[in-house]
């Protein structure tokens, strides 16, 4: 019985000494808890201040569509004037596949309607009628007295489409001794324009699709 108890105490003592030797002793100074050749893991907070370097900036890749767009040169221009709305609609249909955006617009412009030959306004209606009698005495016909408006008491001697015919009429009246004059008459008429935004101006030629007489182009603001 005594021998058995002594054997148990010696075994327990050996286990305690072995555990103390294995777990109770610190690592030797200068040693490394990692395998040889494997770098030691360290927290960022444990690194020296000089060792922490800023991370490189993140550069977003340029989309392929944007890079391709940089090769093309966008242009904005106006085509016109078109004489009729139908001419404008035909142009829109012809150019639709080749442009980014387009819009139609109408403007008013002055257009020559003829050449007017006349005698300047008289001071009164009576003086205008006296000039008419004098014209008749010189066998000059085709006239009338303007009775209202800004040209009241003016004697009209005709309106001509051809300026050469107007000059001939004026010269005949002047030769008879009257101060005839000649001026161009105009009227307001509509004209139609087509504004375009073109993505690649280097390969855009609107003349291949539009052959309407009198239509031209010029640079315009983008919209």
Protein Blocks (a to p, Z undefined) as FASTA:
>chain_A
ZZmmmmmmmmmmmmmmmmmmmmmpccdehiafbdehiacdddfklpcfklpccddddddd
ddfklmmmmmpccddddedddfbfklmmmmmmmmmmmpfbdcdddddddddfbdcddddd
dfbfklmmmmmmmmmmnopghiaddfedjkgoiacebdcfblklmmmmmmmmmmnopacd
dddddddddddddddddfblmlgcfklmpccehiacdddddZZ
